[in-house]
Amino acid sequence: MSSSPVIRVRNLHKHFGKLHVLRGIDFTVTRGEVLVMIGPSGSGKSTLLRCINFLEEYDQGEIWFGEELVGYRRNASGRLVRNRDSIVSRVRARMGMVFQSFNLFPHKTVLENVIEGPVNVKGQKRDAAIPLAKAMLDRVGLSDKFDAYPTQLSGGQQQRAAIARALAMRPEAMLFDEPTSSLDPELVGEVLEVMRGLAGDGMTMIVVTHEMGFAREAADRVMMIDHGMIVELGNPEQIFGAPAEGRTAEFLRRVRH
Amino acid sequence: MGYNWYFQVVWDYRAVFLRSAVVTGELTIGALAIGLFLGLTLGLCRSSRLGVVRWPAAFYIELFRSTPILVQLVWIYYALPILSGIQMGNVTSAAVGIGLHSAAYVAEIFRAGIKSIDRGQMDAAKSIGMRYSKAMRRIILPQAVRRMVPPFINEFATLIKLTTLGSVLAVNELLHESENLINNTYRPLEVYSALAVVFAVIIFPFIYLSQQLERYWGVRG
């Protein structure tokens, strides 16, 4: 396995008003790695994920995607200055994101959702984008839903379409923000299966989830976050089998019951 | 009790109604064009993150919503030429005045429509690399516009009826011509009743269209 870093987070801090939600986060994700973030709700894991593609601004520290600093640049005096929208958008286009609430575009068909990025961000010809989009939809098992509108799909189908939409941009990494949390229990499996497939194909992934089974079998490393700090970071066998920190053990005990 | 209705007078003077309905139509189209264009601009500005863009828009909207349109019209027709040297005819003044007034309300409809779209839609658009302006145009506005149709038709009906204020500037629109007609015929009840019917006939198709659109979009989600 190569170990070239894809995402590097350095001393990351973030406030919401007076609330200090991220308090000095450091980690690196290498190419092809699957990192699963766990932790109690309100611990800051979703905020951290949203900072990585700059859906949230951060106050201090650095996030590097490949060789690019996300969201900011250094001016002549070394200060961080917010980048222009066009530059921020360019780095976002290199990462895919999947949301808890799917966020498909309801006024567009499934196929239109998937070609939206390639056509309107990358400037591909519609005719060229459609075969790729269909291939992505095949991959997530939605070959028969090209012309359906999102409201006509089940939650699991919507989430799989959303994954296809992200994949159609040919991202270098995928971010999953609690992708199964708003699904009915019987639909969780089909989404996790698609994610397992992606992981198996070597996609670099960061996944925020409460699905401990998925974390145990698909993760290369598991990160436990609480109160905006990394409690511990290790391989799944260690985190689930012999957590070094009391808070991790306590959290795992609670989610298992 | 013993009033003798005489609607023949309305038929006799139908040319007056037709002629003035055209003027009302012109006022409506002019005011609507200004209201829509300026309203969209103001609505977008007021939705902006930037204070320098947001504040002037908010000031305009609240100024025009909190003062009587009659005063605004009189200002534009009588005071503006004195202050700025800009002199417009009475029809143009009325159209501009009603348009500027309407823009404030249209802006609020746009802003509410934009705000009503789930924040996740902008997140999703950004996550595939879209810039703010393109996400607005391709993702947010097309959805927002659907929700804006009912309140917008409302505003449109209000705007058509506001054109009657053109009579204050002696514009020969429906109300003004009706009043002239009453002075000649002494038949206010018949003429005013006919006036109400004319407005209803103009406005109702739009209300019907709005309901059909809502039904159509309701199906497609």
Interface residues (C-beta under 8 A of the other chain):
Chain A: N53 L55 D85 S86 S89 R90 R92 A93 R94 M95 G96 M97 F99 S101 N103 L104 F105 P106 H107 E116 G117 N120 V121 K122 Y149 P150 T151 Q152 A162 R165 A166 M169
Chain B: D118 G120 Q121 D123 A124 A125 K126 S127 I128 G129 M130 R131 Y132 S133 K134 R138 I139 P142 Q143 R146 R220 G221
